[in-house]
């Protein structure tokens, strides 16, 4: 069954408003990481160790952008960069214990903030939103790379 333009327009308007939710999520990410640094750290945490080029592909950013983000994470002690055993020209990025702690703490703070915001929601409503957002992200994501499955 085709979707009406009005229904899609209402969805797009609501998605514009998600900027507020995104800013709230970013506020809970550590200030020194910034939202992009947090995203790179999360990718390494979910799928690492990875080459910097794989981080770039999963974030859908240029290699130079991912390289700067990874370098900043390395300087902060959140990741290590070591030569790839298969190709010494490439670097493999892995979380440090400190990086794992940052991810865990940031995730905990985000969950706490969302639990407070969603106190009026039922478990079924939250599950339905979760499933809908996962499907929407999947439909927009290229079939290769990207965040991949988020546990």
Backbone bond lengths (Angstrom), bond angles and torsions (degrees), N, CA, C in turn:
res aa  C-N    CA-C-N  psi(-1)  N-CA   C-N-CA  omega(-1)  CA-C   N-CA-C  phi
1 X - - - 1.437 - - 1.530 108.60 -
2 X 1.332 118.53 126.61 1.467 120.81 -179.55 1.531 111.23 -68.47
3 X 1.320 115.42 149.44 1.456 122.31 178.98 1.519 108.87 -91.20
4 X 1.338 116.65 138.07 1.461 119.29 -179.75 1.525 110.04 -73.60
5 X 1.330 114.86 152.29 1.466 121.21 178.30 1.520 110.18 -62.04
6 X 1.326 118.11 -39.05 1.469 121.18 -179.92 1.525 111.02 -61.25
7 X 1.308 116.98 -42.41 1.466 120.93 179.65 1.521 110.29 -63.24
8 X 1.323 116.63 -43.65 1.467 120.63 179.34 1.527 110.01 -67.04
9 X 1.329 118.16 -38.94 1.463 120.69 177.23 1.528 111.15 -61.40
10 X 1.313 117.85 -40.08 1.466 121.10 177.58 1.530 110.40 -63.30
11 X 1.322 116.38 -40.99 1.467 120.10 177.72 1.521 110.52 -62.54
12 X 1.327 116.89 -46.36 1.470 120.72 -179.35 1.529 109.81 -59.65
13 X 1.317 117.89 -42.36 1.471 120.54 178.14 1.529 111.09 -60.60
14 X 1.302 116.57 -41.70 1.467 120.13 178.78 1.525 111.10 -66.77
15 X 1.320 116.45 -36.74 1.467 119.58 178.99 1.524 111.08 -67.78
16 X 1.333 117.87 -35.22 1.468 119.98 173.78 1.523 109.52 -56.88
17 X 1.314 116.16 -42.75 1.458 121.56 -179.44 1.511 114.08 -66.99
18 X 1.314 117.35 -15.49 1.466 119.85 178.46 1.520 111.85 -68.70
19 X 1.336 117.38 -9.57 1.466 119.60 174.86 1.517 110.89 -56.17
20 X 1.328 116.89 -37.25 1.466 121.09 177.12 1.526 110.78 -61.57
21 X 1.323 116.25 -44.01 1.468 120.32 178.68 1.525 109.60 -64.65
22 X 1.327 117.66 -42.54 1.463 121.35 178.92 1.523 110.70 -61.19
23 X 1.323 117.62 -42.14 1.468 120.20 178.03 1.523 111.26 -63.67
24 X 1.317 116.64 -36.92 1.470 120.33 178.08 1.530 110.12 -66.71
25 X 1.318 116.77 -40.72 1.469 120.12 176.58 1.525 109.12 -61.55
26 X 1.323 116.86 -46.75 1.464 121.03 -178.85 1.523 111.85 -63.40
27 X 1.327 117.10 -33.30 1.458 120.40 179.18 1.523 110.86 -62.01
28 X 1.316 116.20 -29.84 1.463 120.54 -179.49 1.530 112.48 -85.84
29 X 1.330 116.36 -12.89 1.464 119.19 172.52 1.526 107.13 -75.15
30 X 1.291 116.82 148.12 1.454 119.37 -178.19 1.516 110.53 -60.15
31 X 1.323 115.96 136.18 1.464 121.87 -174.74 1.520 111.67 -57.87
32 X 1.322 117.98 -38.52 1.461 119.21 -176.56 1.531 112.14 -70.42
33 X 1.322 117.65 -17.84 1.465 120.05 178.44 1.519 111.69 -85.23
34 X 1.317 117.66 -38.49 1.449 120.82 -171.35 1.519 109.06 70.73
35 X 1.311 116.51 165.56 1.462 119.34 -175.67 1.525 111.85 -65.54
36 X 1.341 117.11 -37.61 1.461 118.77 -179.21 1.524 111.59 -71.02
37 X 1.337 116.24 -39.94 1.461 119.19 177.16 1.513 111.26 -63.44
38 X 1.335 115.38 -38.84 1.458 119.09 177.85 1.524 110.45 -64.09
39 X 1.336 116.81 -41.91 1.468 120.29 179.83 1.527 110.61 -61.45
40 X 1.331 117.53 -42.93 1.466 120.39 178.73 1.519 110.55 -64.47
41 X 1.330 116.57 -42.12 1.463 119.95 179.23 1.527 110.74 -63.72
42 X 1.335 116.38 -40.79 1.459 120.22 178.68 1.530 111.68 -63.57
43 X 1.331 117.25 -39.97 1.469 120.90 177.95 1.520 110.02 -60.59
44 X 1.320 116.79 -46.49 1.472 120.22 179.34 1.520 109.53 -63.88
45 X 1.329 117.13 -39.74 1.456 120.38 179.18 1.516 113.10 -65.62
46 X 1.337 117.16 -38.12 1.458 121.07 -179.01 1.521 113.23 -77.79
47 X 1.344 116.92 -36.93 1.463 119.70 -168.72 1.534 114.38 -125.33
48 X 1.340 116.96 -1.58 1.467 120.04 -172.73 1.501 113.39 -77.34
49 X 1.316 114.10 172.97 1.459 127.90 -3.40 1.532 112.02 -67.30
50 X 1.341 113.69 145.63 1.462 121.85 -177.08 1.515 110.83 -135.44
51 X 1.319 115.49 155.03 1.459 120.08 167.95 1.528 108.48 -71.94
52 X 1.313 116.52 154.27 1.456 120.87 178.17 1.531 109.92 -59.03
53 X 1.327 117.53 -37.06 1.465 120.49 178.61 1.527 111.26 -63.24
54 X 1.337 118.04 -32.42 1.464 121.22 176.69 1.528 111.27 -71.27
55 X 1.330 116.60 -36.92 1.467 120.63 175.06 1.524 108.59 -60.89
56 X 1.325 117.34 -46.58 1.462 121.82 179.46 1.528 110.86 -59.39
57 X 1.317 116.77 -44.85 1.468 120.66 -178.93 1.521 110.96 -63.43
58 X 1.313 117.23 -42.73 1.472 120.28 -178.66 1.527 112.12 -69.83
59 X 1.328 116.59 -29.42 1.468 120.27 177.41 1.526 112.50 -87.42
60 X 1.333 116.07 -9.49 1.473 121.50 -176.51 1.523 110.54 59.28
61 X 1.332 115.53 46.71 1.464 121.83 177.12 1.520 108.62 -128.56
62 X 1.325 115.78 164.93 1.454 122.03 176.89 1.530 109.76 -65.48
63 X 1.321 116.00 151.08 1.458 121.14 179.58 1.528 111.38 -56.79
64 X 1.320 117.62 -37.49 1.466 120.26 -179.11 1.536 111.48 -64.77
65 X 1.324 116.75 -35.50 1.469 121.11 178.05 1.522 109.83 -66.86
66 X 1.325 116.43 -48.04 1.463 120.22 179.23 1.524 110.77 -63.16
67 X 1.321 117.44 -38.42 1.471 120.85 178.99 1.524 111.12 -61.27
68 X 1.327 117.17 -42.86 1.480 120.47 177.86 1.520 111.09 -64.54
69 X 1.315 116.64 -42.18 1.458 120.14 -180.00 1.528 111.02 -64.46
70 X 1.311 116.01 -45.20 1.464 120.38 179.62 1.525 110.64 -65.22
71 X 1.323 117.08 -39.85 1.471 120.08 177.83 1.528 110.70 -61.25
72 X 1.331 116.82 -41.19 1.473 120.22 178.20 1.525 110.77 -65.98
73 X 1.305 117.14 -39.65 1.468 120.39 177.51 1.522 111.08 -65.82
74 X 1.322 116.19 -36.58 1.467 121.12 177.43 1.533 110.01 -65.70
75 X 1.328 116.91 -46.50 1.473 120.74 178.64 1.530 111.77 -59.42
76 X 1.328 115.83 -34.77 1.467 120.82 -179.62 1.530 112.35 -79.61
77 X 1.337 116.21 -8.14 1.459 119.93 178.89 1.519 114.74 84.74
78 X 1.337 117.15 15.00 1.464 120.98 -178.22 1.525 113.34 -88.31
79 X 1.333 116.46 -23.71 1.466 121.23 178.47 1.523 108.78 -138.09
80 X 1.316 113.87 163.12 1.461 120.25 169.83 1.519 107.65 -118.02
81 X 1.332 115.41 150.76 1.463 121.02 175.46 1.516 106.70 -121.19
82 X 1.324 115.12 122.34 1.461 120.05 179.53 1.526 108.94 -130.16
83 X 1.320 117.52 153.71 1.464 119.21 178.40 1.526 111.01 -60.62
84 X 1.319 115.03 140.58 1.459 121.78 177.24 1.522 108.76 -70.96
85 X 1.314 117.47 130.67 1.459 121.59 179.78 1.515 113.49 -61.83
86 X 1.347 117.51 -27.68 1.461 121.86 -179.45 1.523 112.71 -86.67
87 X 1.326 117.10 -25.37 1.454 121.64 -178.33 1.526 108.06 -149.59
88 X 1.305 116.62 99.21 1.467 122.10 -174.40 1.534 113.41 -61.17
89 X 1.344 117.42 -16.09 1.465 119.85 177.78 1.525 111.14 -76.16
90 X 1.310 116.51 -23.66 1.463 121.60 -177.41 1.529 110.11 -95.18
91 X 1.328 115.25 153.60 1.454 121.08 177.55 1.525 109.73 -110.18
92 X 1.320 114.57 144.78 1.453 120.99 175.65 1.530 107.33 -108.93
93 X 1.312 115.45 132.39 1.465 122.00 -177.56 1.527 108.79 -105.77
94 X 1.330 115.43 131.86 1.462 121.33 178.26 1.522 109.33 -136.27
95 X 1.319 115.98 151.99 1.467 120.86 177.09 1.519 110.81 -69.70
96 X 1.315 115.17 146.41 1.459 120.94 167.93 1.531 106.75 -93.82
97 X 1.312 116.64 172.08 1.459 119.44 175.04 1.530 109.99 -59.40
98 X 1.342 116.37 -39.48 1.460 120.55 177.93 1.519 111.94 -63.00
99 X 1.327 117.14 -40.32 1.463 121.20 177.22 1.516 111.56 -64.06
100 X 1.327 116.14 -39.89 1.471 120.90 176.94 1.532 110.13 -61.83
101 X 1.344 115.39 -42.24 1.467 120.36 178.99 1.529 111.09 -62.87
102 X 1.340 116.65 -42.36 1.466 120.98 179.10 1.527 109.89 -61.03
103 X 1.325 117.22 -46.28 1.463 120.30 179.11 1.524 111.08 -61.24
104 X 1.298 116.64 -46.85 1.466 121.32 -178.14 1.532 110.51 -61.36
105 X 1.345 116.74 -46.62 1.457 120.64 -178.49 1.523 111.42 -65.37
106 X 1.321 116.51 -43.98 1.463 120.93 -179.77 1.524 110.42 -64.38
107 X 1.318 116.65 -43.13 1.469 120.80 178.90 1.534 109.92 -62.19
108 X 1.310 117.32 -43.20 1.460 121.55 179.70 1.532 110.42 -59.78
109 X 1.341 116.48 -44.18 1.464 120.02 179.47 1.523 111.55 -65.85
110 X 1.324 117.45 -37.58 1.463 120.36 178.12 1.529 110.57 -65.24
111 X 1.321 117.09 -44.04 1.464 120.85 -179.86 1.525 110.07 -62.42
112 X 1.319 117.13 -42.57 1.470 120.87 178.34 1.523 110.90 -60.42
113 X 1.327 116.95 -45.79 1.464 120.88 179.81 1.527 111.16 -62.26
114 X 1.326 117.22 -41.58 1.457 120.45 -179.60 1.526 111.26 -70.04
115 X 1.324 117.35 -38.60 1.471 119.43 177.57 1.516 110.26 -59.10
116 X 1.321 116.68 -40.26 1.464 120.33 178.70 1.525 110.86 -66.73
117 X 1.315 117.24 -42.57 1.467 121.09 -178.31 1.531 112.00 -68.90
118 X 1.325 117.06 -29.11 1.468 121.30 -174.03 1.525 113.14 -102.35
119 X 1.318 118.31 21.43 1.466 120.38 -176.41 1.526 112.45 -60.06
120 X 1.320 118.78 -28.47 1.463 121.63 179.89 1.518 114.16 -86.48
121 X 1.322 117.31 0.69 1.460 121.56 -177.54 1.531 110.10 -94.69
122 X 1.344 115.64 146.24 1.467 120.49 173.53 1.535 109.09 -83.45
123 X 1.315 115.38 162.70 1.475 120.15 175.64 1.530 110.48 -57.88
124 X 1.334 116.49 -40.29 1.472 120.31 179.98 1.519 111.89 -64.21
125 X 1.341 117.60 -39.40 1.463 120.95 178.63 1.530 110.93 -65.37
126 X 1.310 116.49 -42.78 1.473 120.41 178.75 1.523 109.94 -65.41
127 X 1.329 117.28 -41.94 1.470 120.65 178.91 1.518 111.36 -63.95
128 X 1.337 117.08 -40.15 1.470 120.53 179.31 1.524 110.72 -65.35
129 X 1.342 117.21 -42.71 1.467 120.15 177.50 1.526 110.53 -63.05
130 X 1.318 116.54 -43.89 1.463 121.30 179.53 1.530 110.53 -58.29
131 X 1.316 116.26 -47.25 1.473 120.15 -179.64 1.528 110.97 -64.76
132 X 1.322 117.00 -41.64 1.458 120.23 179.86 1.519 112.29 -64.70
133 X 1.333 116.84 -42.95 1.466 119.94 179.14 1.529 111.11 -66.96
134 X 1.322 117.14 -38.68 1.472 119.98 177.90 1.529 110.30 -62.54
135 X 1.308 116.41 -42.06 1.464 119.97 179.22 1.527 110.84 -66.32
136 X 1.340 116.96 -43.52 1.462 121.12 179.44 1.522 110.41 -60.62
137 X 1.329 117.15 -47.03 1.463 120.83 179.60 1.523 110.11 -61.10
138 X 1.307 116.79 -43.42 1.464 121.23 -179.99 1.523 111.59 -62.03
139 X 1.326 117.16 -39.47 1.463 120.65 -179.65 1.525 112.58 -68.21
140 X 1.336 117.33 -26.28 1.456 121.30 179.48 1.518 112.14 -92.51
141 X 1.301 117.84 -19.69 1.454 121.92 -174.03 1.526 110.58 -82.10
142 X 1.324 116.25 136.36 1.469 117.58 174.15 1.524 109.78 -57.63
143 X 1.277 115.34 155.74 1.465 119.48 -175.53 1.531 113.31 -70.63
144 X 1.316 117.00 -10.82 1.468 119.86 175.17 1.510 108.53 -123.05
145 X 1.297 116.29 150.45 1.475 120.70 176.97 1.502 111.60 73.97
146 X 1.313 115.15 -147.56 1.457 120.52 -176.89 1.514 111.37 72.01
147 X 1.282 114.80 -173.83 1.474 119.87 -177.85 1.508 110.58 -62.60
148 X 1.318 116.51 -28.10 1.450 119.12 -176.11 1.511 109.10 74.10
149 X 1.329 116.58 -172.82 1.457 118.15 -179.30 1.524 110.15 -63.90
150 X 1.312 115.94 133.24 1.457 120.79 177.83 1.519 107.09 -106.02
151 X 1.329 115.39 115.56 1.474 117.88 -177.06 1.501 112.45 -66.20
